[in-house]
Amino acid sequence: MNSKPLGKNTSAVEVTAITKHGVWILTSDRELFMPYEEFPWFKNAPAGKIFNVEEQTPGHFYWPDLDIDLGVESIEHPERFPHKAK
């Protein structure tokens, strides 16, 4: 008996917490924190829109309801990406 291959992994990234300081996401190999002072567009966004995140390619995250896309490098080193949304 042969099993059919499983569908694509839809749990590659997950928002694990939204706090008064920022947003935590869990990827396949690490947990990342996005403080509001560096990622201000999340601060007043509805929780449901923040929780709706996709990993379109490894290490690249997209929030379709907010039209925000970020890579691991920009989350870990926001100082290298000085442009912030107003």
PyMOL Python script that loads the backbone (N, CA, C, O; Angstrom):
from pymol import cmd

cmd.read_pdbstr("""\
ATOM      1  N   MET A   1       0.841  -1.177   0.000  1.00  0.00           N
ATOM      2  CA  MET A   1       0.000   0.000   0.000  1.00  0.00           C
ATOM      3  C   MET A   1       0.886   1.241   0.000  1.00  0.00           C
ATOM      4  O   MET A   1       1.806   1.349   0.811  1.00  0.00           O
ATOM      5  N   ASN A   2       0.618   2.155  -0.886  1.00  0.00           N
ATOM      6  CA  ASN A   2       1.366   3.408  -0.949  1.00  0.00           C
ATOM      7  C   ASN A   2       0.493   4.553  -0.467  1.00  0.00           C
ATOM      8  O   ASN A   2      -0.668   4.674  -0.859  1.00  0.00           O
ATOM      9  N   SER A   3       1.053   5.375   0.372  1.00  0.00           N
ATOM     10  CA  SER A   3       0.331   6.559   0.831  1.00  0.00           C
ATOM     11  C   SER A   3       0.622   7.713  -0.099  1.00  0.00           C
ATOM     12  O   SER A   3       1.726   7.835  -0.631  1.00  0.00           O
ATOM     13  N   LYS A   4      -0.360   8.548  -0.289  1.00  0.00           N
ATOM     14  CA  LYS A   4      -0.140   9.753  -1.085  1.00  0.00           C
ATOM     15  C   LYS A   4       0.666  10.734  -0.253  1.00  0.00           C
ATOM     16  O   LYS A   4       0.562  10.740   0.973  1.00  0.00           O
ATOM     17  N   PRO A   5       1.473  11.567  -0.910  1.00  0.00           N
ATOM     18  CA  PRO A   5       2.246  12.552  -0.147  1.00  0.00           C
ATOM     19  C   PRO A   5       1.322  13.535   0.560  1.00  0.00           C
ATOM     20  O   PRO A   5       0.231  13.852   0.086  1.00  0.00           O
ATOM     21  N   LEU A   6       1.788  13.996   1.686  1.00  0.00           N
ATOM     22  CA  LEU A   6       1.023  14.978   2.443  1.00  0.00           C
ATOM     23  C   LEU A   6       0.993  16.296   1.692  1.00  0.00           C
ATOM     24  O   LEU A   6       1.840  16.546   0.834  1.00  0.00           O
ATOM     25  N   GLY A   7       0.019  17.141   2.010  1.00  0.00           N
ATOM     26  CA  GLY A   7      -0.061  18.477   1.419  1.00  0.00           C
ATOM     27  C   GLY A   7       1.059  19.353   1.927  1.00  0.00           C
ATOM     28  O   GLY A   7       1.877  18.926   2.742  1.00  0.00           O
ATOM     29  N   LYS A   8       1.093  20.594   1.437  1.00  0.00           N
ATOM     30  CA  LYS A   8       2.178  21.476   1.848  1.00  0.00           C
ATOM     31  C   LYS A   8       2.020  21.875   3.308  1.00  0.00           C
ATOM     32  O   LYS A   8       0.906  21.948   3.826  1.00  0.00           O
ATOM     33  N   ASN A   9       3.128  22.127   3.953  1.00  0.00           N
ATOM     34  CA  ASN A   9       3.152  22.507   5.355  1.00  0.00           C
ATOM     35  C   ASN A   9       2.606  23.917   5.501  1.00  0.00           C
ATOM     36  O   ASN A   9       3.184  24.869   4.976  1.00  0.00           O
ATOM     37  N   THR A  10       1.498  24.052   6.209  1.00  0.00           N
ATOM     38  CA  THR A  10       0.914  25.375   6.412  1.00  0.00           C
ATOM     39  C   THR A  10       1.236  25.918   7.798  1.00  0.00           C
ATOM     40  O   THR A  10       0.771  27.000   8.157  1.00  0.00           O
ATOM     41  N   SER A  11       2.015  25.192   8.574  1.00  0.00           N
ATOM     42  CA  SER A  11       2.360  25.615   9.925  1.00  0.00           C
ATOM     43  C   SER A  11       3.811  26.052  10.034  1.00  0.00           C
ATOM     44  O   SER A  11       4.394  25.984  11.116  1.00  0.00           O
ATOM     45  N   ALA A  12       4.397  26.492   8.947  1.00  0.00           N
ATOM     46  CA  ALA A  12       5.805  26.869   8.965  1.00  0.00           C
ATOM     47  C   ALA A  12       6.052  28.102   9.817  1.00  0.00           C
ATOM     48  O   ALA A  12       7.151  28.264  10.348  1.00  0.00           O
ATOM     49  N   VAL A  13       5.075  28.966   9.962  1.00  0.00           N
ATOM     50  CA  VAL A  13       5.211  30.154  10.800  1.00  0.00           C
ATOM     51  C   VAL A  13       3.907  30.344  11.568  1.00  0.00           C
ATOM     52  O   VAL A  13       2.816  30.093  11.057  1.00  0.00           O
ATOM     53  N   GLU A  14       4.057  30.798  12.817  1.00  0.00           N
ATOM     54  CA  GLU A  14       2.893  30.993  13.674  1.00  0.00           C
ATOM     55  C   GLU A  14       3.141  32.186  14.580  1.00  0.00           C
ATOM     56  O   GLU A  14       4.221  32.315  15.158  1.00  0.00           O
ATOM     57  N   VAL A  15       2.160  33.050  14.706  1.00  0.00           N
ATOM     58  CA  VAL A  15       2.228  34.122  15.697  1.00  0.00           C
ATOM     59  C   VAL A  15       1.901  33.470  17.032  1.00  0.00           C
ATOM     60  O   VAL A  15       0.825  32.897  17.202  1.00  0.00           O
ATOM     61  N   THR A  16       2.834  33.560  17.985  1.00  0.00           N
ATOM     62  CA  THR A  16       2.628  32.904  19.277  1.00  0.00           C
ATOM     63  C   THR A  16       2.164  33.860  20.358  1.00  0.00           C
ATOM     64  O   THR A  16       1.580  33.431  21.353  1.00  0.00           O
ATOM     65  N   ALA A  17       2.419  35.162  20.177  1.00  0.00           N
ATOM     66  CA  ALA A  17       1.982  36.127  21.190  1.00  0.00           C
ATOM     67  C   ALA A  17       1.940  37.528  20.608  1.00  0.00           C
ATOM     68  O   ALA A  17       2.778  37.919  19.796  1.00  0.00           O
ATOM     69  N   ILE A  18       0.935  38.267  21.052  1.00  0.00           N
ATOM     70  CA  ILE A  18       0.844  39.696  20.777  1.00  0.00           C
ATOM     71  C   ILE A  18       0.802  40.354  22.148  1.00  0.00           C
ATOM     72  O   ILE A  18      -0.152  40.169  22.903  1.00  0.00           O
ATOM     73  N   THR A  19       1.842  41.123  22.469  1.00  0.00           N
ATOM     74  CA  THR A  19       1.934  41.740  23.787  1.00  0.00           C
ATOM     75  C   THR A  19       1.901  43.258  23.657  1.00  0.00           C
ATOM     76  O   THR A  19       1.826  43.789  22.549  1.00  0.00           O
ATOM     77  N   LYS A  20       1.955  43.948  24.778  1.00  0.00           N
ATOM     78  CA  LYS A  20       1.976  45.413  24.727  1.00  0.00           C
ATOM     79  C   LYS A  20       3.303  45.936  24.195  1.00  0.00           C
ATOM     80  O   LYS A  20       3.428  47.126  23.907  1.00  0.00           O
ATOM     81  N   HIS A  21       4.298  45.056  24.062  1.00  0.00           N
ATOM     82  CA  HIS A  21       5.620  45.453  23.573  1.00  0.00           C
ATOM     83  C   HIS A  21       5.874  45.081  22.114  1.00  0.00           C
ATOM     84  O   HIS A  21       6.704  45.704  21.453  1.00  0.00           O
ATOM     85  N   GLY A  22       5.166  44.072  21.608  1.00  0.00           N
ATOM     86  CA  GLY A  22       5.405  43.641  20.240  1.00  0.00           C
ATOM     87  C   GLY A  22       4.773  42.296  19.931  1.00  0.00           C
ATOM     88  O   GLY A  22       3.900  41.816  20.653  1.00  0.00           O
ATOM     89  N   VAL A  23       5.234  41.702  18.844  1.00  0.00           N
ATOM     90  CA  VAL A  23       4.674  40.455  18.324  1.00  0.00           C
ATOM     91  C   VAL A  23       5.764  39.388  18.282  1.00  0.00           C
ATOM     92  O   VAL A  23       6.884  39.647  17.841  1.00  0.00           O
ATOM     93  N   TRP A  24       5.424  38.184  18.746  1.00  0.00           N
ATOM     94  CA  TRP A  24       6.320  37.029  18.691  1.00  0.00           C
ATOM     95  C   TRP A  24       5.844  36.092  17.598  1.00  0.00           C
ATOM     96  O   TRP A  24       4.652  35.797  17.508  1.00  0.00           O
ATOM     97  N   ILE A  25       6.774  35.615  16.757  1.00  0.00           N
ATOM     98  CA  ILE A  25       6.431  34.591  15.774  1.00  0.00           C
ATOM     99  C   ILE A  25       7.378  33.403  15.933  1.00  0.00           C
ATOM    100  O   ILE A  25       8.549  33.558  16.279  1.00  0.00           O
ATOM    101  N   LEU A  26       6.842  32.225  15.673  1.00  0.00           N
ATOM    102  CA  LEU A  26       7.611  30.987  15.735  1.00  0.00           C
ATOM    103  C   LEU A  26       7.739  30.444  14.322  1.00  0.00           C
ATOM    104  O   LEU A  26       6.743  30.207  13.640  1.00  0.00           O
ATOM    105  N   THR A  27       8.986  30.250  13.893  1.00  0.00           N
ATOM    106  CA  THR A  27       9.242  29.667  12.579  1.00  0.00           C
ATOM    107  C   THR A  27       9.671  28.226  12.791  1.00  0.00           C
ATOM    108  O   THR A  27       9.653  27.727  13.916  1.00  0.00           O
ATOM    109  N   SER A  28      10.046  27.575  11.741  1.00  0.00           N
ATOM    110  CA  SER A  28      10.429  26.165  11.860  1.00  0.00           C
ATOM    111  C   SER A  28      11.666  25.954  12.714  1.00  0.00           C
ATOM    112  O   SER A  28      11.859  24.864  13.252  1.00  0.00           O
ATOM    113  N   ASP A  29      12.521  26.983  12.855  1.00  0.00           N
ATOM    114  CA  ASP A  29      13.759  26.770  13.607  1.00  0.00           C
ATOM    115  C   ASP A  29      14.071  27.817  14.672  1.00  0.00           C
ATOM    116  O   ASP A  29      15.113  27.733  15.322  1.00  0.00           O
ATOM    117  N   ARG A  30      13.193  28.805  14.867  1.00  0.00           N
ATOM    118  CA  ARG A  30      13.479  29.824  15.888  1.00  0.00           C
ATOM    119  C   ARG A  30      12.243  30.644  16.210  1.00  0.00           C
ATOM    120  O   ARG A  30      11.244  30.621  15.491  1.00  0.00           O
ATOM    121  N   GLU A  31      12.344  31.376  17.324  1.00  0.00           N
ATOM    122  CA  GLU A  31      11.297  32.316  17.701  1.00  0.00           C
ATOM    123  C   GLU A  31      11.850  33.724  17.524  1.00  0.00           C
ATOM    124  O   GLU A  31      12.981  34.008  17.918  1.00  0.00           O
ATOM    125  N   LEU A  32      11.055  34.596  16.935  1.00  0.00           N
ATOM    126  CA  LEU A  32      11.479  35.960  16.637  1.00  0.00           C
ATOM    127  C   LEU A  32      10.536  36.953  17.304  1.00  0.00           C
ATOM    128  O   LEU A  32       9.333  36.717  17.405  1.00  0.00           O
ATOM    129  N   PHE A  33      11.105  38.073  17.760  1.00  0.00           N
ATOM    130  CA  PHE A  33      10.312  39.129  18.385  1.00  0.00           C
ATOM    131  C   PHE A  33      10.375  40.379  17.527  1.00  0.00           C
ATOM    132  O   PHE A  33      11.447  40.779  17.071  1.00  0.00           O
ATOM    133  N   MET A  34       9.216  40.997  17.311  1.00  0.00           N
ATOM    134  CA  MET A  34       9.135  42.235  16.541  1.00  0.00           C
ATOM    135  C   MET A  34       8.575  43.328  17.446  1.00  0.00           C
ATOM    136  O   MET A  34       7.359  43.429  17.611  1.00  0.00           O
ATOM    137  N   PRO A  35       9.457  44.159  18.041  1.00  0.00           N
ATOM    138  CA  PRO A  35       8.979  45.232  18.918  1.00  0.00           C
ATOM    139  C   PRO A  35       8.265  46.313  18.104  1.00  0.00           C
ATOM    140  O   PRO A  35       8.635  46.590  16.963  1.00  0.00           O
ATOM    141  N   TYR A  36       7.244  46.914  18.699  1.00  0.00           N
ATOM    142  CA  TYR A  36       6.473  47.934  17.997  1.00  0.00           C
ATOM    143  C   TYR A  36       7.306  49.146  17.606  1.00  0.00           C
ATOM    144  O   TYR A  36       7.006  49.799  16.607  1.00  0.00           O
ATOM    145  N   GLU A  37       8.349  49.460  18.376  1.00  0.00           N
ATOM    146  CA  GLU A  37       9.161  50.625  18.004  1.00  0.00           C
ATOM    147  C   GLU A  37       9.905  50.401  16.688  1.00  0.00           C
ATOM    148  O   GLU A  37      10.250  51.365  16.004  1.00  0.00           O
ATOM    149  N   GLU A  38      10.152  49.150  16.330  1.00  0.00           N
ATOM    150  CA  GLU A  38      10.797  48.834  15.054  1.00  0.00           C
ATOM    151  C   GLU A  38       9.788  48.416  13.978  1.00  0.00           C
ATOM    152  O   GLU A  38      10.063  48.550  12.785  1.00  0.00           O
ATOM    153  N   PHE A  39       8.645  47.921  14.388  1.00  0.00           N
ATOM    154  CA  PHE A  39       7.617  47.424  13.468  1.00  0.00           C
ATOM    155  C   PHE A  39       6.267  48.041  13.853  1.00  0.00           C
ATOM    156  O   PHE A  39       5.357  47.327  14.274  1.00  0.00           O
ATOM    157  N   PRO A  40       6.136  49.358  13.712  1.00  0.00           N
ATOM    158  CA  PRO A  40       4.979  50.080  14.250  1.00  0.00           C
ATOM    159  C   PRO A  40       3.647  49.737  13.589  1.00  0.00           C
ATOM    160  O   PRO A  40       2.594  49.951  14.191  1.00  0.00           O
ATOM    161  N   TRP A  41       3.668  49.215  12.376  1.00  0.00           N
ATOM    162  CA  TRP A  41       2.410  48.928  11.691  1.00  0.00           C
ATOM    163  C   TRP A  41       1.621  47.805  12.336  1.00  0.00           C
ATOM    164  O   TRP A  41       0.441  47.637  12.028  1.00  0.00           O
ATOM    165  N   PHE A  42       2.239  47.023  13.230  1.00  0.00           N
ATOM    166  CA  PHE A  42       1.513  45.971  13.944  1.00  0.00           C
ATOM    167  C   PHE A  42       0.809  46.492  15.200  1.00  0.00           C
ATOM    168  O   PHE A  42      -0.125  45.855  15.687  1.00  0.00           O
ATOM    169  N   LYS A  43       1.239  47.628  15.724  1.00  0.00           N
ATOM    170  CA  LYS A  43       0.783  48.087  17.042  1.00  0.00           C
ATOM    171  C   LYS A  43      -0.732  48.214  17.156  1.00  0.00           C
ATOM    172  O   LYS A  43      -1.301  47.769  18.153  1.00  0.00           O
ATOM    173  N   ASN A  44      -1.384  48.791  16.197  1.00  0.00           N
ATOM    174  CA  ASN A  44      -2.829  48.998  16.282  1.00  0.00           C
ATOM    175  C   ASN A  44      -3.620  48.110  15.327  1.00  0.00           C
ATOM    176  O   ASN A  44      -4.813  48.327  15.110  1.00  0.00           O
ATOM    177  N   ALA A  45      -2.956  47.124  14.766  1.00  0.00           N
ATOM    178  CA  ALA A  45      -3.640  46.203  13.853  1.00  0.00           C
ATOM    179  C   ALA A  45      -4.494  45.216  14.647  1.00  0.00           C
ATOM    180  O   ALA A  45      -4.106  44.811  15.743  1.00  0.00           O
ATOM    181  N   PRO A  46      -5.639  44.829  14.115  1.00  0.00           N
ATOM    182  CA  PRO A  46      -6.464  43.821  14.789  1.00  0.00           C
ATOM    183  C   PRO A  46      -5.710  42.490  14.914  1.00  0.00           C
ATOM    184  O   PRO A  46      -4.972  42.091  14.013  1.00  0.00           O
ATOM    185  N   ALA A  47      -5.912  41.826  16.032  1.00  0.00           N
ATOM    186  CA  ALA A  47      -5.209  40.564  16.296  1.00  0.00           C
ATOM    187  C   ALA A  47      -5.423  39.547  15.182  1.00  0.00           C
ATOM    188  O   ALA A  47      -4.477  38.868  14.782  1.00  0.00           O
ATOM    189  N   GLY A  48      -6.631  39.430  14.681  1.00  0.00           N
ATOM    190  CA  GLY A  48      -6.913  38.458  13.627  1.00  0.00           C
ATOM    191  C   GLY A  48      -6.077  38.681  12.384  1.00  0.00           C
ATOM    192  O   GLY A  48      -5.691  37.726  11.709  1.00  0.00           O
ATOM    193  N   LYS A  49      -5.795  39.941  12.079  1.00  0.00           N
ATOM    194  CA  LYS A  49      -4.974  40.247  10.906  1.00  0.00           C
ATOM    195  C   LYS A  49      -3.504  39.949  11.168  1.00  0.00           C
ATOM    196  O   LYS A  49      -2.772  39.583  10.248  1.00  0.00           O
ATOM    197  N   ILE A  50      -3.067  40.101  12.409  1.00  0.00           N
ATOM    198  CA  ILE A  50      -1.682  39.774  12.760  1.00  0.00           C
ATOM    199  C   ILE A  50      -1.479  38.259  12.755  1.00  0.00           C
ATOM    200  O   ILE A  50      -0.447  37.769  12.295  1.00  0.00           O
ATOM    201  N   PHE A  51      -2.458  37.523  13.262  1.00  0.00           N
ATOM    202  CA  PHE A  51      -2.343  36.066  13.298  1.00  0.00           C
ATOM    203  C   PHE A  51      -2.362  35.437  11.908  1.00  0.00           C
ATOM    204  O   PHE A  51      -1.888  34.313  11.739  1.00  0.00           O
ATOM    205  N   ASN A  52      -2.891  36.126  10.928  1.00  0.00           N
ATOM    206  CA  ASN A  52      -2.955  35.596   9.563  1.00  0.00           C
ATOM    207  C   ASN A  52      -1.638  35.879   8.847  1.00  0.00           C
ATOM    208  O   ASN A  52      -1.509  36.873   8.132  1.00  0.00           O
ATOM    209  N   VAL A  53      -0.668  35.001   9.045  1.00  0.00           N
ATOM    210  CA  VAL A  53       0.665  35.154   8.449  1.00  0.00           C
ATOM    211  C   VAL A  53       1.012  33.899   7.658  1.00  0.00           C
ATOM    212  O   VAL A  53       0.634  32.789   8.032  1.00  0.00           O
ATOM    213  N   GLU A  54       1.730  34.091   6.570  1.00  0.00           N
ATOM    214  CA  GLU A  54       2.156  32.982   5.709  1.00  0.00           C
ATOM    215  C   GLU A  54       3.664  33.051   5.521  1.00  0.00           C
ATOM    216  O   GLU A  54       4.246  34.135   5.492  1.00  0.00           O
ATOM    217  N   GLU A  55       4.284  31.897   5.395  1.00  0.00           N
ATOM    218  CA  GLU A  55       5.698  31.846   5.021  1.00  0.00           C
ATOM    219  C   GLU A  55       5.733  31.482   3.543  1.00  0.00           C
ATOM    220  O   GLU A  55       5.651  30.308   3.180  1.00  0.00           O
ATOM    221  N   GLN A  56       5.856  32.497   2.694  1.00  0.00           N
ATOM    222  CA  GLN A  56       5.772  32.283   1.250  1.00  0.00           C
ATOM    223  C   GLN A  56       6.978  31.545   0.701  1.00  0.00           C
ATOM    224  O   GLN A  56       6.845  30.704  -0.188  1.00  0.00           O
ATOM    225  N   THR A  57       8.140  31.852   1.220  1.00  0.00           N
ATOM    226  CA  THR A  57       9.367  31.118   0.930  1.00  0.00           C
ATOM    227  C   THR A  57      10.100  31.002   2.255  1.00  0.00           C
ATOM    228  O   THR A  57       9.808  31.774   3.169  1.00  0.00           O
ATOM    229  N   PRO A  58      11.028  30.083   2.403  1.00  0.00           N
ATOM    230  CA  PRO A  58      11.720  29.946   3.684  1.00  0.00           C
ATOM    231  C   PRO A  58      12.329  31.273   4.148  1.00  0.00           C
ATOM    232  O   PRO A  58      13.130  31.890   3.446  1.00  0.00           O
ATOM    233  N   GLY A  59      11.925  31.689   5.348  1.00  0.00           N
ATOM    234  CA  GLY A  59      12.461  32.910   5.928  1.00  0.00           C
ATOM    235  C   GLY A  59      11.827  34.195   5.441  1.00  0.00           C
ATOM    236  O   GLY A  59      12.324  35.279   5.747  1.00  0.00           O
ATOM    237  N   HIS A  60      10.731  34.101   4.685  1.00  0.00           N
ATOM    238  CA  HIS A  60      10.045  35.291   4.175  1.00  0.00           C
ATOM    239  C   HIS A  60       8.569  35.198   4.558  1.00  0.00           C
ATOM    240  O   HIS A  60       7.866  34.279   4.139  1.00  0.00           O
ATOM    241  N   PHE A  61       8.108  36.163   5.364  1.00  0.00           N
ATOM    242  CA  PHE A  61       6.764  36.116   5.933  1.00  0.00           C
ATOM    243  C   PHE A  61       5.883  37.210   5.342  1.00  0.00           C
ATOM    244  O   PHE A  61       6.342  38.320   5.071  1.00  0.00           O
ATOM    245  N   TYR A  62       4.608  36.875   5.146  1.00  0.00           N
ATOM    246  CA  TYR A  62       3.666  37.816   4.544  1.00  0.00           C
ATOM    247  C   TYR A  62       2.359  37.812   5.324  1.00  0.00           C
ATOM    248  O   TYR A  62       1.791  36.758   5.609  1.00  0.00           O
ATOM    249  N   TRP A  63       1.899  38.999   5.660  1.00  0.00           N
ATOM    250  CA  TRP A  63       0.622  39.216   6.317  1.00  0.00           C
ATOM    251  C   TRP A  63      -0.325  39.773   5.259  1.00  0.00           C
ATOM    252  O   TRP A  63      -0.340  40.985   5.041  1.00  0.00           O
ATOM    253  N   PRO A  64      -1.121  38.923   4.590  1.00  0.00           N
ATOM    254  CA  PRO A  64      -1.949  39.385   3.478  1.00  0.00           C
ATOM    255  C   PRO A  64      -2.999  40.421   3.873  1.00  0.00           C
ATOM    256  O   PRO A  64      -3.303  41.314   3.083  1.00  0.00           O
ATOM    257  N   ASP A  65      -3.554  40.321   5.066  1.00  0.00           N
ATOM    258  CA  ASP A  65      -4.574  41.278   5.494  1.00  0.00           C
ATOM    259  C   ASP A  65      -3.995  42.660   5.773  1.00  0.00           C
ATOM    260  O   ASP A  65      -4.723  43.653   5.773  1.00  0.00           O
ATOM    261  N   LEU A  66      -2.679  42.724   6.012  1.00  0.00           N
ATOM    262  CA  LEU A  66      -2.011  43.991   6.314  1.00  0.00           C
ATOM    263  C   LEU A  66      -1.092  44.437   5.179  1.00  0.00           C
ATOM    264  O   LEU A  66      -0.554  45.543   5.219  1.00  0.00           O
ATOM    265  N   ASP A  67      -0.910  43.593   4.177  1.00  0.00           N
ATOM    266  CA  ASP A  67       0.009  43.829   3.060  1.00  0.00           C
ATOM    267  C   ASP A  67       1.418  44.167   3.555  1.00  0.00           C
ATOM    268  O   ASP A  67       2.036  45.138   3.119  1.00  0.00           O
ATOM    269  N   ILE A  68       1.901  43.333   4.478  1.00  0.00           N
ATOM    270  CA  ILE A  68       3.245  43.487   5.050  1.00  0.00           C
ATOM    271  C   ILE A  68       4.029  42.228   4.725  1.00  0.00           C
ATOM    272  O   ILE A  68       3.541  41.116   4.925  1.00  0.00           O
ATOM    273  N   ASP A  69       5.241  42.404   4.227  1.00  0.00           N
ATOM    274  CA  ASP A  69       6.118  41.251   4.054  1.00  0.00           C
ATOM    275  C   ASP A  69       7.480  41.578   4.646  1.00  0.00           C
ATOM    276  O   ASP A  69       8.032  42.659   4.436  1.00  0.00           O
ATOM    277  N   LEU A  70       8.006  40.613   5.394  1.00  0.00           N
ATOM    278  CA  LEU A  70       9.272  40.772   6.107  1.00  0.00           C
ATOM    279  C   LEU A  70      10.097  39.502   5.977  1.00  0.00           C
ATOM    280  O   LEU A  70       9.557  38.398   5.905  1.00  0.00           O
ATOM    281  N   GLY A  71      11.394  39.672   5.949  1.00  0.00           N
ATOM    282  CA  GLY A  71      12.311  38.548   5.969  1.00  0.00           C
ATOM    283  C   GLY A  71      12.933  38.400   7.345  1.00  0.00           C
ATOM    284  O   GLY A  71      12.908  39.331   8.150  1.00  0.00           O
ATOM    285  N   VAL A  72      13.490  37.229   7.613  1.00  0.00           N
ATOM    286  CA  VAL A  72      14.137  36.979   8.900  1.00  0.00           C
ATOM    287  C   VAL A  72      15.214  38.024   9.173  1.00  0.00           C
ATOM    288  O   VAL A  72      15.318  38.526  10.292  1.00  0.00           O
ATOM    289  N   GLU A  73      16.013  38.356   8.162  1.00  0.00           N
ATOM    290  CA  GLU A  73      17.093  39.323   8.374  1.00  0.00           C
ATOM    291  C   GLU A  73      16.555  40.683   8.809  1.00  0.00           C
ATOM    292  O   GLU A  73      17.144  41.325   9.677  1.00  0.00           O
ATOM    293  N   SER A  74      15.457  41.128   8.227  1.00  0.00           N
ATOM    294  CA  SER A  74      14.909  42.431   8.621  1.00  0.00           C
ATOM    295  C   SER A  74      14.304  42.391  10.018  1.00  0.00           C
ATOM    296  O   SER A  74      14.248  43.419  10.694  1.00  0.00           O
ATOM    297  N   ILE A  75      13.855  41.232  10.456  1.00  0.00           N
ATOM    298  CA  ILE A  75      13.328  41.096  11.819  1.00  0.00           C
ATOM    299  C   ILE A  75      14.479  41.031  12.822  1.00  0.00           C
ATOM    300  O   ILE A  75      14.427  41.679  13.867  1.00  0.00           O
ATOM    301  N   GLU A  76      15.513  40.255  12.511  1.00  0.00           N
ATOM    302  CA  GLU A  76      16.648  40.121  13.426  1.00  0.00           C
ATOM    303  C   GLU A  76      17.545  41.357  13.443  1.00  0.00           C
ATOM    304  O   GLU A  76      18.179  41.644  14.458  1.00  0.00           O
ATOM    305  N   HIS A  77      17.607  42.091  12.332  1.00  0.00           N
ATOM    306  CA  HIS A  77      18.494  43.255  12.218  1.00  0.00           C
ATOM    307  C   HIS A  77      17.749  44.442  11.616  1.00  0.00           C
ATOM    308  O   HIS A  77      18.076  44.873  10.509  1.00  0.00           O
ATOM    309  N   PRO A  78      16.756  44.978  12.321  1.00  0.00           N
ATOM    310  CA  PRO A  78      15.976  46.081  11.747  1.00  0.00           C
ATOM    311  C   PRO A  78      16.807  47.330  11.466  1.00  0.00           C
ATOM    312  O   PRO A  78      16.413  48.161  10.648  1.00  0.00           O
ATOM    313  N   GLU A  79      17.946  47.471  12.132  1.00  0.00           N
ATOM    314  CA  GLU A  79      18.804  48.638  11.900  1.00  0.00           C
ATOM    315  C   GLU A  79      19.365  48.659  10.475  1.00  0.00           C
ATOM    316  O   GLU A  79      19.759  49.715   9.980  1.00  0.00           O
ATOM    317  N   ARG A  80      19.401  47.516   9.825  1.00  0.00           N
ATOM    318  CA  ARG A  80      19.871  47.443   8.437  1.00  0.00           C
ATOM    319  C   ARG A  80      18.787  47.876   7.443  1.00  0.00           C
ATOM    320  O   ARG A  80      19.058  48.077   6.259  1.00  0.00           O
ATOM    321  N   PHE A  81      17.579  48.013   7.937  1.00  0.00           N
ATOM    322  CA  PHE A  81      16.423  48.370   7.104  1.00  0.00           C
ATOM    323  C   PHE A  81      15.724  49.563   7.752  1.00  0.00           C
ATOM    324  O   PHE A  81      14.692  49.393   8.401  1.00  0.00           O
ATOM    325  N   PRO A  82      16.269  50.761   7.586  1.00  0.00           N
ATOM    326  CA  PRO A  82      15.804  51.918   8.357  1.00  0.00           C
ATOM    327  C   PRO A  82      14.440  52.479   7.975  1.00  0.00           C
ATOM    328  O   PRO A  82      13.902  53.307   8.711  1.00  0.00           O
ATOM    329  N   HIS A  83      13.874  52.067   6.874  1.00  0.00           N
ATOM    330  CA  HIS A  83      12.586  52.627   6.469  1.00  0.00           C
ATOM    331  C   HIS A  83      11.457  51.964   7.239  1.00  0.00           C
ATOM    332  O   HIS A  83      11.292  50.745   7.201  1.00  0.00           O
ATOM    333  N   LYS A  84      10.689  52.777   7.932  1.00  0.00           N
ATOM    334  CA  LYS A  84       9.561  52.287   8.711  1.00  0.00           C
ATOM    335  C   LYS A  84       8.280  52.892   8.165  1.00  0.00           C
ATOM    336  O   LYS A  84       8.282  54.008   7.644  1.00  0.00           O
ATOM    337  N   ALA A  85       7.197  52.158   8.285  1.00  0.00           N
ATOM    338  CA  ALA A  85       5.898  52.695   7.898  1.00  0.00           C
ATOM    339  C   ALA A  85       5.482  53.753   8.907  1.00  0.00           C
ATOM    340  O   ALA A  85       5.793  53.643  10.093  1.00  0.00           O
ATOM    341  N   LYS A  86       4.799  54.748   8.448  1.00  0.00           N
ATOM    342  CA  LYS A  86       4.316  55.813   9.344  1.00  0.00           C
ATOM    343  C   LYS A  86       2.867  55.567   9.686  1.00  0.00           C
ATOM    344  O   LYS A  86       2.267  56.345  10.427  1.00  0.00           O
TER     345      LYS A  86
END
""", "prot")
cmd.dss("prot")
cmd.show_as("cartoon", "prot")
cmd.util.cbc("prot")
cmd.orient("prot")
